[in-house]
């Protein structure tokens, strides 16, 4: 089981960590929310827990708890800019349906 990140995602995370002044990467997870059932959760992380899985690209880490990894296996995290909008994009092969607003998904 694994998740990956693009160079754009890695570079964005690295810049944000530098601005923050600390941290090893970001925690990627899922929670129950939205009209389709689940939503992605991202937060800075300073250290990993013993049960976490850590996926690294260069010096940037994605930290995932075991329950979330079941829903995220095979996902690629990207950072995209489209016009004035920018943000993380998830390419998750486990997603069966997404809500119309793009905020939640169902596996």
ZAVODREN-413981 format. One record per residue: residue in one letter; residue number from 1; chain; z, y, x of N, C-alpha, C, O in turn. Coordinates in pm, whole numbers. Atoms other than C-alpha are relative to their C-alpha. Example, Ala and Ser with C-alpha at 12.3 -4.5 7.8 and 13.67 -1.06 7.14 Angstrom:
REM ZAVODREN-413981
{site a, 1, A, {0, -119, 89}, {780, -450, 1230}, {0, 120, 90}, {66, 118, 194}}
{site s, 2, A, {-6, -119, -82}, {714, -106, 1367}, {73, 109, -77}, {90, 220, -26}}
***
This chain:
REM ZAVODREN-413981
{site x, 1, A, {0, -118, 84}, {0, 0, 0}, {0, 124, 88}, {72, 132, 188}}
{site x, 2, A, {9, -119, -83}, {-91, 341, 133}, {-58, 117, -80}, {-128, 98, -179}}
{site x, 3, A, {68, -120, 46}, {-185, 699, 53}, {-44, 76, 124}, {15, 62, 231}}
{site x, 4, A, {56, -73, -113}, {-389, 929, 275}, {-15, 148, -38}, {0, 186, -154}}
{site x, 5, A, {27, -141, 23}, {-460, 1299, 315}, {-121, 42, 81}, {-146, -11, 189}}
{site x, 6, A, {115, -54, -70}, {-769, 1491, 415}, {48, 98, 107}, {165, 135, 112}}
{site x, 7, A, {-33, -101, -101}, {-782, 1731, 708}, {43, 130, -66}, {135, 197, -19}}
{site x, 8, A, {-34, -124, 70}, {-771, 2022, 461}, {143, -6, -53}, {217, 92, -42}}
{site x, 9, A, {-138, 16, 50}, {-450, 1887, 303}, {98, 6, 117}, {200, 74, 109}}
{site x, 10, A, {-88, -1, -117}, {-296, 1825, 644}, {18, 141, 54}, {129, 183, 84}}
{site x, 11, A, {-8, -136, -54}, {-380, 2175, 764}, {81, 92, -91}, {159, 173, -43}}
{site x, 12, A, {-75, -83, 93}, {-242, 2338, 449}, {149, -31, 7}, {232, 60, 11}}
{site x, 13, A, {-140, 40, -9}, {81, 2139, 465}, {61, 51, 130}, {173, 102, 131}}
{site x, 14, A, {-49, -47, -130}, {119, 2222, 834}, {29, 150, -4}, {134, 194, 44}}
{site x, 15, A, {-21, -146, 9}, {76, 2596, 765}, {123, 33, -85}, {201, 122, -50}}
{site x, 16, A, {-115, -27, 87}, {332, 2584, 483}, {131, -37, 69}, {232, 32, 54}}
{site x, 17, A, {-120, 39, -73}, {583, 2399, 700}, {34, 103, 108}, {151, 132, 132}}
{site x, 18, A, {-24, -103, -101}, {537, 2659, 974}, {61, 125, -63}, {152, 185, -6}}
{site x, 19, A, {-57, -116, 70}, {604, 2939, 723}, {145, -27, -40}, {231, 62, -30}}
{site x, 20, A, {-135, 39, 44}, {910, 2751, 595}, {96, -5, 118}, {214, 26, 104}}
{site x, 21, A, {-82, 6, -120}, {1038, 2702, 949}, {69, -132, 26}, {139, -147, 126}}
{site x, 22, A, {-60, 132, -20}, {1148, 2340, 905}, {-70, -100, -90}, {-149, -63, -177}}
{site x, 23, A, {55, 107, 82}, {1051, 2005, 756}, {-93, -90, 77}, {-151, -51, 179}}
{site x, 24, A, {89, 97, -64}, {854, 1696, 846}, {-128, -21, -80}, {-224, -81, -30}}
{site x, 25, A, {117, 19, 84}, {607, 1704, 558}, {36, 26, -145}, {122, 108, -176}}
{site x, 26, A, {-29, -15, 142}, {603, 1673, 182}, {26, -136, -64}, {-29, -238, -23}}
{site x, 27, A, {-25, 118, 82}, {740, 1421, -64}, {-99, 3, -114}, {-114, 104, -183}}
{site x, 28, A, {96, 14, 109}, {476, 1298, -306}, {58, -104, -95}, {96, -213, -53}}
{site x, 29, A, {-55, 92, 99}, {595, 1136, -626}, {-63, 21, -135}, {-152, 104, -152}}
{site x, 30, A, {42, -15, 138}, {537, 1095, -995}, {124, 7, -88}, {230, -46, -53}}
{site x, 31, A, {-108, -5, 98}, {754, 1172, -1296}, {-62, -5, -138}, {-180, 25, -156}}
{site x, 32, A, {45, 3, 138}, {726, 1126, -1669}, {-12, 143, -49}, {84, 219, -45}}
{site x, 33, A, {23, -137, 47}, {571, 1442, -1813}, {-138, 10, -62}, {-222, -78, -47}}
{site x, 34, A, {132, -32, 51}, {279, 1593, -1996}, {-45, -85, -116}, {28, -173, -163}}
{site x, 35, A, {50, 69, 118}, {65, 1466, -2277}, {-58, -137, 33}, {-78, -218, -58}}
{site x, 36, A, {53, 132, -36}, {-75, 1168, -2082}, {104, -93, 59}, {75, -212, 78}}
{site x, 37, A, {-106, 90, -43}, {253, 1034, -1950}, {62, 25, 135}, {183, 13, 149}}
{site x, 38, A, {-55, -17, -134}, {291, 1111, -1579}, {-61, 124, 66}, {-173, 164, 35}}
{site x, 39, A, {46, -115, -75}, {261, 1409, -1346}, {39, -17, 146}, {137, -83, 179}}
{site x, 40, A, {-30, 4, -143}, {251, 1448, -970}, {110, 100, 32}, {120, 206, -30}}
{site x, 41, A, {-107, -88, -48}, {550, 1601, -793}, {-13, 12, 151}, {-27, -88, 221}}
{site x, 42, A, {7, -28, -144}, {534, 1764, -450}, {117, 89, 37}, {148, 185, -33}}
{site x, 43, A, {-108, -84, -50}, {824, 1905, -252}, {12, -18, 151}, {-20, -124, 205}}
{site x, 44, A, {-24, 10, -143}, {907, 1982, 108}, {107, -105, 26}, {197, -126, -56}}
{site x, 45, A, {-100, 100, -37}, {1103, 1712, 285}, {39, 21, 147}, {-46, 41, 234}}
{site x, 46, A, {-52, -18, -136}, {1325, 1746, 591}, {23, -132, 70}, {19, -139, 193}}
{site x, 47, A, {-18, 133, -57}, {1390, 1375, 640}, {-32, -104, -106}, {-24, -76, -226}}
{site x, 48, A, {31, 110, 92}, {1293, 1043, 485}, {124, -85, -23}, {209, -100, 65}}
{site x, 49, A, {-107, 95, 32}, {1532, 807, 311}, {-39, -138, 54}, {-157, -161, 81}}
{site x, 50, A, {25, 133, -57}, {1563, 447, 438}, {-105, -78, -79}, {-185, -151, -21}}
{site x, 51, A, {92, 79, 82}, {1365, 305, 143}, {-137, 66, -15}, {-229, 4, -69}}
{site x, 52, A, {128, -71, 11}, {1083, 565, 163}, {-107, -62, 88}, {-78, -122, 191}}
{site x, 53, A, {115, 31, -84}, {737, 487, 293}, {-54, 131, 53}, {-64, 229, -22}}
{site x, 54, A, {50, -121, -63}, {599, 743, 535}, {-141, -24, 49}, {-168, -120, 122}}
{site x, 55, A, {140, 6, -42}, {227, 801, 585}, {-28, 128, 76}, {3, 238, 29}}
{site x, 56, A, {13, -114, -90}, {126, 1029, 869}, {-144, 21, 41}, {-219, -73, 65}}
{site x, 57, A, {128, -38, -59}, {-183, 1216, 977}, {33, 107, 102}, {77, 217, 69}}
{site x, 58, A, {-40, -84, -112}, {-133, 1372, 1316}, {151, 22, -10}, {227, -75, -6}}
{site x, 59, A, {-144, -25, 3}, {207, 1541, 1291}, {54, 31, -139}, {168, 75, -152}}
{site x, 60, A, {-40, -31, 137}, {221, 1582, 911}, {24, -130, -76}, {-58, -222, -70}}
{site x, 61, A, {-39, 123, 70}, {396, 1323, 695}, {-3, 17, -151}, {34, 122, -204}}
{site x, 62, A, {-15, 14, 144}, {363, 1221, 332}, {109, -103, -21}, {97, -216, 28}}
{site x, 63, A, {-114, 88, 24}, {689, 1065, 215}, {-3, -40, -147}, {-11, 45, -235}}
{site x, 64, A, {13, 51, 137}, {680, 842, -94}, {110, -101, -27}, {135, -191, 53}}
{site x, 65, A, {-101, 98, 38}, {958, 658, -275}, {-70, -126, -54}, {-184, -117, -101}}
{site x, 66, A, {65, 126, 40}, {888, 291, -363}, {-50, -3, -144}, {-156, -60, -170}}
{site x, 67, A, {44, 0, 140}, {866, 348, -741}, {-128, 81, -17}, {-218, 39, -89}}
{site x, 68, A, {120, -83, 11}, {610, 626, -705}, {-119, -66, 70}, {-233, -53, 24}}
{site x, 69, A, {109, 61, -76}, {407, 430, -450}, {-80, -99, -86}, {-200, -115, -66}}
{site x, 70, A, {72, 93, 88}, {321, 173, -718}, {-109, 72, -79}, {-213, 12, -109}}
{site x, 71, A, {97, -79, 76}, {136, 451, -906}, {-96, 77, 90}, {-202, 122, 45}}
{site x, 72, A, {78, -82, -93}, {-2, 625, -596}, {-82, -80, 101}, {-159, -22, 177}}
{site x, 73, A, {69, 82, -99}, {-137, 331, -393}, {-150, 27, -3}, {-214, 20, -108}}
{site x, 74, A, {142, -27, -13}, {-485, 417, -267}, {-39, 144, -23}, {-157, 179, -13}}
{site x, 75, A, {27, -141, 29}, {-455, 788, -351}, {-32, 77, 127}, {26, 52, 233}}
{site x, 76, A, {28, -94, -108}, {-609, 1053, -129}, {38, 140, -47}, {-5, 184, -153}}
{site x, 77, A, {-42, -137, 29}, {-447, 1397, -126}, {-93, 95, 73}, {-116, 81, 194}}
{site x, 78, A, {91, -99, -58}, {-686, 1687, -68}, {52, 139, -36}, {132, 153, -129}}
{site x, 79, A, {-29, -138, 34}, {-650, 2064, -66}, {-134, 69, -17}, {-214, 73, 76}}
{site x, 80, A, {131, -56, 32}, {-939, 2244, -234}, {11, 146, -40}, {111, 190, -97}}
{site x, 81, A, {12, -140, 39}, {-1044, 2604, -281}, {-130, 13, -79}, {-238, -23, -31}}
{site x, 82, A, {116, -24, 85}, {-1278, 2693, -567}, {10, 141, -55}, {89, 167, -146}}
{site x, 83, A, {-10, -140, 41}, {-1337, 3064, -608}, {137, 55, 35}, {179, 49, 151}}
{site x, 84, A, {-133, -56, -22}, {-999, 3229, -650}, {110, -105, -13}, {226, -77, 16}}
{site x, 85, A, {-98, 107, 20}, {-827, 2898, -727}, {10, -89, 122}, {-90, -118, 188}}
{site x, 86, A, {-20, 97, -107}, {-676, 2669, -469}, {120, -86, -35}, {211, -43, -105}}
{site x, 87, A, {-112, 89, 26}, {-446, 2372, -480}, {-29, -141, 45}, {-138, -173, 92}}
{site x, 88, A, {15, 141, -36}, {-390, 2006, -413}, {-78, -73, -108}, {-64, -46, -227}}
{site x, 89, A, {76, 86, 90}, {-626, 1754, -567}, {30, -144, 37}, {33, -179, 155}}
{site x, 90, A, {-33, 140, -20}, {-540, 1387, -610}, {-118, -85, -43}, {-167, -74, -155}}
{site x, 91, A, {100, 100, 33}, {-804, 1117, -597}, {74, -132, -8}, {96, -199, 94}}
{site x, 92, A, {-86, 116, 22}, {-605, 831, -749}, {-78, -108, -73}, {-113, -90, -189}}
{site x, 93, A, {80, 106, 63}, {-791, 505, -819}, {74, -73, -113}, {12, -151, -186}}
{site x, 94, A, {-79, 65, 103}, {-510, 391, -1051}, {-5, 70, -135}, {37, 13, -236}}
{site x, 95, A, {-1, -80, 122}, {-564, 664, -1312}, {-102, -55, -99}, {-219, -77, -67}}
{site x, 96, A, {87, 47, 108}, {-705, 539, -1641}, {-45, 115, -88}, {-160, 119, -132}}
{site x, 97, A, {28, -117, 84}, {-688, 866, -1841}, {73, 121, 55}, {180, 109, 115}}
{site x, 98, A, {-66, -126, -34}, {-609, 1230, -1774}, {-2, 89, -123}, {-92, 79, -207}}
{site x, 99, A, {-1, -92, 112}, {-512, 1499, -2020}, {-107, 107, 24}, {-157, 122, 135}}
{site x, 100, A, {105, -101, -10}, {-759, 1779, -2090}, {32, 113, 95}, {-59, 168, 157}}
{site x, 101, A, {-37, -111, -90}, {-563, 2037, -1891}, {12, -46, 145}, {23, 38, 234}}
{site x, 102, A, {-7, 51, -137}, {-546, 1811, -1584}, {139, -6, 59}, {153, -33, 179}}
{site x, 103, A, {-136, -2, -51}, {-168, 1831, -1554}, {68, -136, 0}, {166, -156, 71}}
{site x, 104, A, {-66, 131, 5}, {-85, 1470, -1637}, {-105, -111, -8}, {-222, -86, -34}}
{site x, 105, A, {90, 115, -3}, {-234, 1122, -1618}, {71, -124, -51}, {193, -125, -70}}
{site x, 106, A, {-51, 130, 46}, {-191, 765, -1738}, {-61, -109, 86}, {-180, -106, 116}}
{site x, 107, A, {50, 114, -78}, {-220, 445, -1534}, {3, -127, -81}, {-35, -233, -32}}
***
